[in-house]
Structures are given as C-alpha cells and as structure tokens.
Amino acid sequence: MKGRIIQTFPSKLIGCYRIALGVIFMFVGGLKLTLETIQHAWCIQLTEIKIPYCILFFWMIPLLEILAGTALILGFLSRVAALVVLPILAMAFYAYLNVSNPEAFLAQPYEAYLPSITIMLATTIFIYGGGSWSMDLRMFIKK
C-alpha cells in the first residue's frame, strides 16, 4: 500500500501540474487567513451554502489548503495531498453553483473555471502521482 502511494514516474508535465496546484492552494489558503476582504467573502460563501460549524471550517480549511499546498509543492505524499484537496474543490464548485451574492467571489469570474481546472489537476495527480522533482519520486526510486 505504501509503495502505491508514493509510486510515480519522472513526468515533467505532472511535476508542473503538481507544483502549480500547490502554489494555487498555498496562495488561496494564505489569502483566506490574512486579507480581511477575502475573509469576508469566504464567510459569505460558508454561510450561504449552510456549512455546519462554520467558524471551525473558516479556519480549518485555509490551514489545510496551506499544508496540502506545501505537500504538493514538495511532492511529499502527492496522492494523499491531492485526495485531501478534492473535497475542498468539490465544495468550492458547489459554492460557485449555489452562492448568489456577488460579494462572495472577489476578482473571480462568474463561471467555475478555477475549481474545474484544479479538480482536473488534483485528479491527475491522484492517478499518476507526483511526477518529476517530487520527494515521492526520490523515495520510489530508492526502493
């Protein structure tokens, strides 16, 4: 099982996807924790889609995004990190479809481009592993 989690191949394209997804998640998670306007928009999203224990998710999801983003950038347990971000992305897509308040999506298009693209990237990483430049590849080759 452990071997399957870290199994990957030296694909530069997958490595680029992994790093791009990691940067996106670190950036978005950091913005949710630091910028008041983004926090307000984030709070609107959580409230409108009726997430239970809203205050817990208000802080937990950005921290999880930063941790998963860091793991993706490093390529450390890339499949696990991709699996962690998929439910977050599914909820983001759900929010795009169900939140009607325009203040909830600052500087984002009305279509769900970003969640759709990131879902595809995370699914690709989950299927193929971390690719080139990943710690997973180094651990897999040493086996």
DONU-189598 format. One record per residue (C-alpha): x, z, y; residue number from 1. Coordinates in pm, 1 decimal, padded with zeros to 6 digits. Layout:
BEGIN
X; Z; Y; NUM
...
***
This chain:
BEGIN
00000.0; 00000.0; 00000.0; 1
00276.2; 00094.9; 00244.7; 2
00454.0; -00231.5; 00169.9; 3
00140.9; -00430.4; 00253.4; 4
00100.7; -00250.7; 00587.3; 5
00449.3; -00342.0; 00708.2; 6
00471.5; -00680.1; 00533.1; 7
00528.2; -00953.6; 00788.3; 8
00726.5; -01270.9; 00834.9; 9
00954.5; -01384.4; 01117.8; 10
00692.5; -01582.6; 01308.2; 11
00779.2; -01609.0; 01677.1; 12
00422.1; -01709.7; 01764.2; 13
00279.1; -01395.9; 01600.2; 14
00550.8; -01190.0; 01770.0; 15
00445.5; -01330.3; 02107.7; 16
00077.9; -01261.0; 02031.8; 17
00163.0; -00902.4; 01936.3; 18
00367.7; -00838.3; 02248.6; 19
00102.8; -00997.4; 02474.8; 20
-00172.5; -00786.5; 02318.9; 21
00040.1; -00472.8; 02352.3; 22
00107.6; -00541.8; 02720.6; 23
-00263.2; -00601.7; 02784.6; 24
-00358.2; -00274.1; 02620.0; 25
-00088.1; -00069.8; 02792.3; 26
-00183.6; -00221.3; 03128.2; 27
-00559.2; -00171.2; 03088.7; 28
-00520.2; 00181.8; 02949.1; 29
-00285.4; 00275.0; 03234.0; 30
-00526.2; 00137.8; 03493.4; 31
-00814.6; 00336.0; 03343.6; 32
-00610.9; 00654.4; 03373.1; 33
-00464.3; 00603.0; 03720.9; 34
-00684.9; 00394.2; 03950.7; 35
-00996.3; 00558.1; 04085.6; 36
-01186.4; 00229.4; 04127.3; 37
-01116.8; 00132.8; 03765.3; 38
-01218.8; 00482.4; 03650.9; 39
-01547.8; 00441.6; 03837.7; 40
-01610.2; 00101.9; 03673.6; 41
-01512.9; 00245.5; 03333.1; 42
-01756.6; 00533.9; 03382.5; 43
-02036.2; 00288.5; 03469.6; 44
-01968.0; 00091.8; 03152.3; 45
-01975.1; 00400.5; 02931.3; 46
-02291.7; 00530.7; 03096.2; 47
-02482.5; 00202.7; 03078.6; 48
-02409.8; 00141.6; 02710.9; 49
-02510.5; 00502.5; 02640.3; 50
-02194.3; 00622.6; 02469.2; 51
-02238.4; 00980.5; 02343.1; 52
-01981.4; 01235.6; 02458.0; 53
-01894.7; 01007.8; 02748.8; 54
-01633.0; 01241.0; 02900.6; 55
-01439.5; 01256.2; 02572.1; 56
-01427.3; 00877.4; 02546.3; 57
-01348.0; 00847.4; 02918.6; 58
-01003.7; 00997.7; 02850.0; 59
-00951.2; 00930.3; 02479.3; 60
-00991.6; 00550.9; 02483.1; 61
-00732.6; 00485.1; 02759.2; 62
-00481.8; 00713.2; 02585.3; 63
-00548.3; 00535.0; 02257.5; 64
-00505.5; 00198.3; 02433.5; 65
-00167.0; 00305.3; 02569.4; 66
-00049.9; 00434.5; 02229.8; 67
-00172.0; 00126.2; 02044.5; 68
-00022.1; -00098.7; 02313.1; 69
00313.8; 00074.4; 02275.5; 70
00299.2; 00038.3; 01895.3; 71
00214.4; -00330.2; 01932.8; 72
00495.9; -00398.3; 02178.2; 73
00743.8; -00228.4; 01945.6; 74
00587.5; -00387.4; 01639.1; 75
00558.3; -00047.6; 01472.7; 76
00278.2; -00048.2; 01214.1; 77
00131.7; -00353.1; 01385.9; 78
-00155.9; -00390.9; 01140.0; 79
-00264.8; -00030.8; 01194.0; 80
-00244.3; -00069.9; 01572.6; 81
-00448.0; -00392.0; 01553.7; 82
-00705.8; -00214.6; 01338.0; 83
-00726.6; 00067.5; 01594.6; 84
-00788.9; -00170.5; 01884.9; 85
-01053.6; -00383.1; 01710.9; 86
-01337.9; -00126.3; 01753.3; 87
-01234.0; -00077.3; 02116.8; 88
-01252.8; -00453.0; 02168.2; 89
-01588.2; -00471.4; 01992.3; 90
-01724.8; -00209.2; 02232.7; 91
-01576.0; -00400.0; 02527.7; 92
-01753.0; -00715.0; 02410.4; 93
-02074.9; -00515.8; 02367.3; 94
-02035.6; -00379.6; 02721.0; 95
-01990.8; -00731.5; 02859.9; 96
-02314.9; -00834.9; 02695.3; 97
-02521.5; -00528.8; 02789.8; 98
-02398.5; -00387.8; 03121.3; 99
-02579.6; -00542.5; 03415.7; 100
-02412.4; -00353.6; 03702.1; 101
-02155.1; -00584.6; 03869.4; 102
-01950.0; -00280.7; 03980.4; 103
-01866.2; -00216.4; 03614.8; 104
-01640.8; -00522.2; 03591.1; 105
-01393.4; -00532.0; 03876.1; 106
-01188.9; -00852.3; 03904.2; 107
-01319.8; -00984.0; 03573.7; 108
-01526.9; -01296.5; 03507.7; 109
-01889.0; -01271.7; 03405.9; 110
-01812.1; -01423.7; 03067.9; 111
-01645.6; -01217.8; 02797.9; 112
-01318.2; -01414.1; 02791.0; 113
-01073.3; -01125.5; 02771.9; 114
-01246.6; -00933.7; 02490.7; 115
-01294.9; -01256.8; 02293.5; 116
-00929.6; -01359.8; 02324.5; 117
-00797.6; -01013.0; 02247.9; 118
-01026.9; -00983.6; 01942.1; 119
-00875.8; -01307.1; 01810.9; 120
-00521.2; -01182.2; 01881.2; 121
-00584.0; -00844.7; 01714.2; 122
-00743.0; -01011.4; 01410.4; 123
-00444.6; -01246.4; 01378.4; 124
-00201.3; -00954.7; 01392.5; 125
-00408.9; -00759.3; 01141.7; 126
-00397.9; -01053.2; 00898.6; 127
-00037.2; -01169.5; 00943.2; 128
00148.7; -00858.2; 01055.6; 129
00384.7; -00804.7; 01347.0; 130
00591.2; -01121.5; 01329.6; 131
00931.4; -01166.0; 01490.6; 132
01105.0; -00889.9; 01685.7; 133
00893.3; -00618.5; 01521.8; 134
01001.3; -00292.5; 01365.7; 135
00774.0; -00386.3; 01075.0; 136
00989.7; -00690.8; 01004.9; 137
01307.5; -00482.9; 01006.3; 138
01153.6; -00229.7; 00766.3; 139
01014.2; -00505.9; 00542.3; 140
01346.8; -00691.8; 00518.1; 141
01534.3; -00368.4; 00426.3; 142
01308.6; -00318.4; 00122.2; 143
***
